Amino acid sequence: MNSDVICKGNFQPSPTKVPTQTNLALVEEGVKLILRAIGEDLDREGLQQTPNRVARMMAELTSSINLDPAEQITCEFYEEAAGLVLVKDLTFNSTCEHHLLPFHGLVHVAYLPRDGRITGLSKLARVVDIASRRLQVQERLTAQIAQAIEDKLNPLAIFVMVEAEHSCMSLRGIKKPGSKTITTDARGLYKKDASLRAELLTLIEK
């Protein structure tokens, strides 16, 4: 392939500012109920501002709940010789919808442009960011990132890999800190052609 673009790094796009949809007062009341239910004293100094802090935190962690990740791909370029585009090690933080605990890790995004259609590399980082800031499961996160690229660029091939550590695995239940979950979504030529997938996985693992 010609003109392959491979990027690696800790991409951290600035959070997109959107009006919060969170009912802060309702979240505060819910937090107070939980604190009372576990036997805590809401009047002690360390907890007096906790309900408000948690409400504002939840608003931030779920601020993209009504946003379409595909809308982050706002520009297109045409590069006749464009080959594989691979962006590695995009960091993300999200919240598991099953236990409301965080999970975090890395996303690797690759696509083969169709007819030279590419987008800015930061746009792929923003897709990951927007898909992450909501209540999620890793499998859906992986698919939403791939779908956003497919919707906007219609490439010949898409491959998304997510590697994550889940607090619900490390802090509770089975208690296995350091364990990782890997999910993938392969579309187009990457779904059909095992040799292309193998070539790509080699690049991701470097």
C-alpha positions in Angstrom: 0.0 0.0 0.0 1.2 3.6 -0.6 1.2 6.5 1.7 0.2 4.6 4.8 -0.3 6.8 7.8 0.4 5.3 11.2 0.1 7.4 14.4 0.8 6.4 17.9 0.3 8.5 21.0 -1.7 9.6 23.9 -4.4 11.7 22.1 -6.5 13.6 24.5 -8.9 15.9 22.7 -10.5 18.7 24.6 -13.9 17.9 26.0 -16.7 19.1 23.7 -18.8 21.6 25.6 -22.4 20.7 25.5 -25.4 21.7 27.7 -25.8 19.1 30.4 -28.9 17.0 30.3 -28.4 15.9 33.9 -30.9 16.8 36.6 -28.3 17.7 39.2 -30.8 18.1 42.0 -32.2 14.7 41.4 -28.8 13.1 41.3 -27.9 14.8 44.6 -31.1 13.4 46.2 -30.2 9.9 45.0 -26.6 10.2 46.4 -28.0 11.3 49.7 -30.3 8.2 49.8 -27.4 5.9 49.0 -25.2 7.5 51.8 -28.0 7.1 54.3 -28.7 3.5 53.2 -25.1 2.5 53.9 -25.2 4.1 57.3 -23.3 7.3 56.7 -23.8 10.6 58.4 -24.6 13.3 55.8 -23.7 16.0 58.3 -20.1 15.0 58.8 -17.7 17.4 57.2 -16.3 15.1 54.6 -19.7 14.3 53.1 -21.4 17.6 53.2 -20.5 18.5 49.6 -20.3 14.9 48.3 -23.9 14.8 46.7 -23.2 17.9 44.7 -19.7 16.7 43.7 -21.1 13.4 42.5 -23.9 15.1 40.6 -21.4 17.3 38.7 -19.2 14.3 38.1 -22.0 12.3 36.6 -22.9 15.2 34.4 -19.4 15.3 33.1 -19.0 11.5 32.6 -22.3 11.3 30.7 -22.1 14.6 28.8 -22.2 12.9 25.4 -25.2 10.7 26.0 -27.3 12.4 23.3 -24.5 13.1 20.8 -23.7 11.1 17.7 -20.0 10.2 17.5 -20.1 10.4 13.7 -20.8 14.1 13.9 -17.3 14.6 15.1 -16.0 13.8 11.6 -16.6 17.3 10.4 -14.0 17.5 7.6 -12.9 15.4 4.7 -9.8 15.5 2.5 -9.0 13.7 -0.8 -5.6 12.2 -1.1 -5.2 10.1 -4.2 -2.4 8.0 -2.8 -3.9 7.4 0.6 -3.4 3.9 2.0 -3.9 2.5 5.4 -4.6 5.0 8.2 -4.0 3.6 11.7 -4.2 5.6 14.9 -2.9 3.7 17.9 -3.2 4.1 21.6 -6.1 6.5 21.9 -6.7 6.7 25.6 -10.3 6.6 26.9 -12.3 6.6 30.1 -15.9 5.4 30.2 -18.6 4.3 32.7 -19.9 0.7 32.8 -23.7 0.8 32.7 -24.0 -2.4 34.8 -22.4 -1.2 38.0 -21.7 2.5 37.3 -18.0 1.9 37.7 -15.3 3.2 35.4 -13.5 1.3 32.7 -10.5 2.6 30.8 -7.9 1.7 28.3 -6.7 2.1 24.7 -8.4 2.2 21.3 -6.8 1.4 18.0 -8.6 2.6 14.9 -7.7 1.7 11.3 -9.3 2.2 7.9 -8.5 1.9 4.3 -9.8 5.0 2.4 -12.2 4.6 -0.5 -11.3 6.9 -3.5 -8.8 8.8 -1.3 -11.4 10.0 1.2 -9.7 10.7 4.6 -10.4 12.8 7.6 -8.2 14.7 10.2 -6.6 12.4 12.7 -7.9 14.4 15.6 -11.5 13.7 14.4 -10.9 10.0 15.1 -9.8 10.8 18.6 -12.9 12.9 19.1 -15.1 10.0 17.9 -13.6 7.9 20.7 -14.1 10.6 23.2 -17.7 11.2 22.4 -18.6 7.5 22.3 -16.9 7.0 25.7 -18.6 9.8 27.7 -21.8 8.0 28.4 -23.0 4.8 30.2 -21.4 2.1 28.1 -20.4 -1.5 27.6 -17.2 -2.2 25.8 -18.7 -4.2 23.0 -21.1 -1.3 22.1 -18.3 1.3 22.4 -16.2 -0.7 19.9 -19.1 -0.9 17.4 -20.1 2.7 17.7 -16.6 3.9 16.8 -16.6 1.7 13.8 -20.1 2.8 12.8 -19.2 6.5 13.0 -16.3 6.0 10.5 -18.4 3.9 8.2 -21.2 6.4 8.2 -19.0 9.4 7.3 -16.2 8.0 5.2 -17.5 4.8 3.8 -14.0 3.3 3.6 -13.0 0.0 2.0 -12.2 -1.5 5.4 -12.5 -0.6 9.1 -10.9 -2.2 12.1 -11.4 -1.1 15.7 -9.8 -2.7 18.7 -10.5 -1.7 22.3 -8.3 -2.9 25.2 -9.8 -2.0 28.7 -9.5 -2.7 32.4 -12.9 -2.8 34.2 -13.3 -1.7 37.8 -16.2 -4.1 38.1 -13.7 -6.9 37.6 -10.9 -5.4 39.7 -12.7 -3.8 42.7 -15.6 -6.2 43.2 -16.9 -9.6 42.4 -14.1 -11.7 41.1 -11.5 -9.1 42.1 -8.9 -9.6 39.3 -6.9 -6.3 39.0 -4.8 -6.0 35.9 -7.1 -8.2 33.8 -7.8 -6.8 30.3 -10.8 -7.2 28.0 -10.2 -6.9 24.2 -13.0 -6.3 21.7 -12.8 -5.8 18.0 -15.0 -4.8 15.1 -13.8 -5.6 11.6 -15.7 -4.4 8.6 -15.3 -4.5 4.8 -12.0 -5.9 3.6 -10.8 -6.4 7.2 -13.7 -8.7 7.8 -13.3 -10.7 4.6 -9.5 -10.9 4.2 -7.6 -12.7 7.0 -4.2 -11.7 5.6 -5.0 -8.0 5.7 -6.2 -8.4 9.4 -3.0 -10.3 10.3 -0.9 -7.5 8.7 -2.8 -4.9 10.6 -2.6 -6.7 14.0 1.2 -6.9 13.5 1.3 -3.1 13.2 -0.9 -2.6 16.2 1.2 -4.9 18.4 4.5 -3.1 17.5 
